[in-house]
């Protein structure tokens, strides 16, 4: 069976998705959140894909969107290769995720779990990358595991404390049971947000996004 289309699930891979928007300005407490979603907050990343690097800037727009009865916060990402794109963060009930339309995944709307600040190291939960659980007709799932919590991590020369590290295993069932197809490492720092994401698709895409600067409003 033909392998499913590569899924590059990082900030750099998501573009605009249909939604119900509101002009309400989100104002959750940023100091306690591992993914601040306050309007006007910005993050600038170095985005390295298979050895080629560029700078990508993410900014919270101050609008909200509703998907499956849950409230998400809209953000834009600007980079030289992709221009301006839109994606959505979920930050509620101690859970954090990223949702958006992925051109790299054949035009599907993808959601990836970024972490859970209520659970201990070793906690694992299973989700699907799409609303119907399939990618180009193939059953898919993600096994998310908290690998580290409350640790320090240095990114681009800056040390961040109180970091949660989540490992994500993307698996497909091609007919003989689920097998791992790609892995993702996500690092969230309390009061800062995502400081690093690493994508590993063996024989395909290797991507590392690292935080260069940020402003939390």
N, C-alpha and C positions, 0 to 999 in steps of 0.2 A: 504493500500500500504506500502511496505517495505520502511523504512527510507533510504535516501541516505547515502553513506559511509561518515564517519566523515571526515571533512576537517580541518586539523590543519595548518592554514596559518600563519606561523611565519618563521623567518630565519631558525630555527632548522628543519623545515619540508621540505625544498626544496633541490632537487638534480639536477644533470646535465640535461640540455635540449638541443635539437638540435638547431643550430644557424648558422648564417654567421658571422665569426669572422674576426677581423682586428687587426693588431699589433700596431695601432695608440695608443699613450699614452694619455689618457684623461687628460686635465689640466684645468677644469673649476675653477673659483674662489671659493675656499673653505670657505672663511670668510663670504660670503653672502648666502651660500647654507644651507638648512636644511637637506641635504643629500649629504655631500661631496663625490665625486667619484674619487678623485685624486689617481693615481697609488701609491700603497704601504701604503695607509691609513689603519689603523687597529682598531678594536673594540673588546674588550673582555667582554663577558656577563656571568652572572650567569643565568642558564636556569633551572627553577624549574617546573617540570611536575608532577602533582598529588602528590606532597610532596617529590619527588626524585630530587636531584639537581646535576648538572654538569657544567663545564665551556666550553663555546663555543667561538671560536675566528674567526672573520670575517676579510678578507683582500681583498682590491681591487687589481686586477691582472694587470691592465693597458691595457686590451684588451676590445674591443667593440663587440656588437652583434646587428643584425638587426631583428626585429620582426614587422610585419605589417607596414613596412615603417618607424618605429621609432628606434632611436638609444638607446641602453641600455649599461650599463657598467658592466663587468663581475666581480664577487667576488667569493672567496672560503670561506667556513665555515668548521672549523675543531672542532670536539668534540669526546670524548671517545666512545660514543655509536654509532655514525654514520660515523666516519672516516672523510675523506675529500669529500666535496660536492661542487657543483657549482650553483650559482644563479645569478640574474641580477637585477640591479637597474636602474630605469629610473629617470632622474633628469633634466627636461627641461620645459620651458614655465610655470614656477612657480609651476609645478606639480611633485609629487614624488610617485613612486610605486615600488613594488617588484614582480619579476616574476621568476618562477621556476617550475620544475617537482616535483610533490608531490606524494610520495609513499603512504602517508596517505590518499590521495584522489583517490585511485585506479589507480594511474599512469597517472593522468591528469596534464597538464600544467596549473598552477594557477597564476593569477595576482591579487594582492591586492593593493588598493590605500592607500598611507601613509599620504598624506596631500597636501594642496595647500596654498602657502604663500601669494597669491594675494587676497584671499577672506576673508571676515569678519566672525566673530563668528555667527553661525546659518546657514551659507551657507551649502547647501546639494546637492549632486549629485549622480546619480545612474549609476552603472557600472555592468558588469558581471564578475564573477571569471574565466571564460574560454572564449576562442575566439568565440565559437559558442553559448554561453549562456546556456549550459546544463551541468549538473553533473550526470554521469551515466544515461543519458537520461531524467533527470528531469530538468525543467526550473529553473534557479537560478539567483539571482541578489544580489547586495550589495548596500545598501543605506549608503553613507558616509556623515558624518556631522561634521563640525568644532565646537567643544564644547568649546575650550579655545584658546586664541592666545595672545602672548606677556606676558605669565605668567612665574613664577619661579616654579621649581619643584626640590625636593631633592631626589636623587636616590643613595642608598648605601653610605649615609653620605655626598655626594657632591651635592651642589646646582648648578642648571643650570638655566640660564635666557633666555628670548626670546624663550619660548617653545610653540609649536603648538600641541594641543591635538585633535586627530581625532577619532570619534566613528564610527565603522563599524558594520552594521547589515546585517548578511548573511541570506537570505531568500530563501525558496524553495516553488514551487507551486506543491503540491501533488495531485492537481485536484480540489481543492475548493478555489483557490486563494493563494496568497503568505503569508506564516507565517515565523516568525523569528525562526532560527535554532541555531544560534550562534552569539556571539558578540565579537568584538575586540576593544581594546583601544590602540592607537599608540601615542607615545610622541616623537616629533622631536625637537631638540635644534639647534638653528642657529649656524653654524660653527662647529657643533659636529656630528649631525646625530641622529639616533635612540637611545634614552636613556632608553626607556622602551616600551615593548609590552605585553599586557595582553589578553589572549585567554580564553573565557568562553563558553564551550559547555555543557549545562545543562545535568546532568546525564552521562557525558562523560569526556572530557579532560578539565583540568584547568591548564593553563600554564602562567608563568610570566618570562619574560626575562628582566633583569636589567643590565645596563652598569656598569662594574667594572673599566675599564681603556680604554684609546684610544690614538691614535696618528694620527693626520691629517697631511699629507705631503703637 
